[in-house]
Amino acid sequence: MKPETQELYEQFILCNYAPPPIAIVRGKGARVWDDKGCEYLDFSSGVAVNALGHCHPVWVKAVKNQIEQLGHCSNLFASTLQGKLARRLCDYAGPGKVFFCNSGAEATETLLKFARLHGNKLSGKEGLQFQVLCAKNSFHGRTFGGMSATGQEKIQTGFRPVLSGFSHAEFNNLESFESALTDNTSAILVETIQGEGGIHAAKREFMSGLRDLCTQRNILLLVDEVQCGAGRTGTFFAFEEAGIIPDGIAMAKGLGGGFPIGAAWIRKEFAELFQPGSHGCTFGGNPMACAAAQAVLDVIEDEKLLQNVQELGSWFLQELVKLSDNYPGLVDAVRGRGFLIGVALKVDAGQAVAKLRGAGLLSVPAAGNVVRFLPPLNVTRAELLKCLETLEEVLRDWSA
Ligand SMILES: Cc1ncc(COP(=O)(O)O)c(C=O)c1O
């Protein structure tokens, strides 16, 4: 990192992140360059944001064209762009309606407000049926709602008391969820694949069991697809694998391909719970964000990226497993789906991520011991091979 950037950081940026000493200034496809001209293979993808890699020409053109036409206009006025994008998301999710916001935490907050509206309507009184049952080890964002829903001590530490109205059951354990339900529960909220928690996928039977449970109890099944959605696992939503339709879905990250956008989809039969004045977001569904998201969906469809994720994702996972088998002293397990892959180590993931970066590969740590690989959906086999080679190199040196 150039000394100027370092000084600016030291003086003016709150240190809630601890960035490594590099500053990324340029990107193209799956590659980025730092301010000293060093090239990296970027398998961090902005933590699952850069779905099309960096600066995909269709995405760049869409944002450029839109900014020349209309950069922002209030949600007090209707937007055809929002309407068209919402229709497209409903084509993927099912009959419903969409609320646009800017981030994953805001999308999750929308689902939490949905849970309150539902519980209050069912009980006929505010504040009786308001509990949201979430999973241990989950992550739902850094706002007070998201943090309170999150099932990880470390996220809440320093900020207690968090909001009341949340409880946590064992992920992938249907009995644990069933026994944690009370008359006050209005919704269950889970990630289909826990990302920050270390890449743990919900089992099919768990998701379909939750669906049945929610239907029987007349409570909502809310799914946080902020990290695992938008094609990352080879289907547009990761929960599709379980053959279910939830009542609410939170989306963000990959949806805008690098332009901030979040969205909450609400199943049709519940959409009327939201009425004028019940929720809002100044920048939500901004024209450029909608144009960027349309471009992401166009490229996913035109370049058949879901197929690419399915084909290359399973091959990449197998190769990682083979490679890891040679390093039993360092690697504990390889898990994940599509291009949301975690290599669980027996050593600190932060150290491993630093070594990989030193060798020209960017990855993201999770849950202390997991190295996350999140290549763009249009990554090539050659780029995946490069990642495997680099990982092998680092593990070989480490074990020597
Ligand atoms: C599953 C999940 N939900 C919510 C969030 C919060 O999203 P954001 O950082 O855009 O607010 C994240 C971020 O990592 C996430 O992984």
PDBQT file of the ligand as one rigid body, heavy atoms in Angstrom, charges set to zero:
ROOT
HETATM    1  C1  LIG A 501     -26.198 -14.038   5.043  1.00  0.00    +0.000 C 
HETATM    2  C2  LIG A 501     -25.944 -12.573   5.191  1.00  0.00    +0.000 A 
HETATM    3  N1  LIG A 501     -26.949 -11.768   5.567  1.00  0.00    +0.000 NA
HETATM    4  C3  LIG A 501     -26.779 -10.442   5.686  1.00  0.00    +0.000 A 
HETATM    5  C4  LIG A 501     -25.556  -9.859   5.455  1.00  0.00    +0.000 A 
HETATM    6  C5  LIG A 501     -25.365  -8.378   5.598  1.00  0.00    +0.000 C 
HETATM    7  O1  LIG A 501     -25.208  -7.812   4.349  1.00  0.00    +0.000 OA
HETATM    8  P1  LIG A 501     -24.608  -6.317   4.213  1.00  0.00    +0.000 P 
HETATM    9  O2  LIG A 501     -23.203  -6.371   4.646  1.00  0.00    +0.000 OA
HETATM   10  O3  LIG A 501     -24.793  -6.002   2.756  1.00  0.00    +0.000 OA
HETATM   11  O4  LIG A 501     -25.448  -5.457   5.085  1.00  0.00    +0.000 OA
HETATM   12  C6  LIG A 501     -24.473 -10.670   5.062  1.00  0.00    +0.000 A 
HETATM   13  C7  LIG A 501     -23.136 -10.091   4.834  1.00  0.00    +0.000 C 
HETATM   14  O5  LIG A 501     -22.147 -10.758   4.776  1.00  0.00    +0.000 OA
HETATM   15  C8  LIG A 501     -24.674 -12.065   4.922  1.00  0.00    +0.000 A 
HETATM   16  O6  LIG A 501     -23.677 -12.883   4.575  1.00  0.00    +0.000 OA
ENDROOT
TORSDOF 0
